[in-house]
């Protein structure tokens, strides 16, 4: 497996928080629930914990965002910890 840095893609503004508060289910732009979710593993530690990026795309209006994740953190999507 190739090790790479975590990255952000798509909308990283207030709509991302709105999407988070919908349970990652409802597009904040068009209101539809036609969300595609893809995981991009950036690396894996010796104990098997992975870290990377989860990409979310609304298939209806093409709105996109991403969340950084880390298996070792108590809060999987650690950047949303205080939302």
Secondary structure in CASP SS format (residue, H / E / C, confidence):
PFRMAT SS
TARGET T0000
AUTHOR 0000-0000-0000
METHOD secondary structure of the structure
MODEL  1
X C 1.00
X C 1.00
X C 1.00
X C 1.00
X C 1.00
X C 1.00
X C 1.00
X C 1.00
X C 1.00
X C 1.00
X C 1.00
X C 1.00
X C 1.00
X H 1.00
X H 1.00
X H 1.00
X H 1.00
X H 1.00
X H 1.00
X H 1.00
X H 1.00
X C 1.00
X C 1.00
X C 1.00
X C 1.00
X C 1.00
X C 1.00
X C 1.00
X C 1.00
X C 1.00
X C 1.00
X C 1.00
X C 1.00
X C 1.00
X E 1.00
X E 1.00
X E 1.00
X E 1.00
X E 1.00
X E 1.00
X E 1.00
X E 1.00
X E 1.00
X E 1.00
X C 1.00
X C 1.00
X C 1.00
X C 1.00
X C 1.00
X E 1.00
X E 1.00
X E 1.00
X E 1.00
X E 1.00
X E 1.00
X E 1.00
X E 1.00
X E 1.00
X C 1.00
X C 1.00
X C 1.00
X C 1.00
X C 1.00
X E 1.00
X E 1.00
X E 1.00
X E 1.00
X E 1.00
X E 1.00
X E 1.00
X C 1.00
X C 1.00
X C 1.00
X C 1.00
X C 1.00
X C 1.00
X C 1.00
X H 1.00
X H 1.00
X H 1.00
X C 1.00
X C 1.00
X C 1.00
END
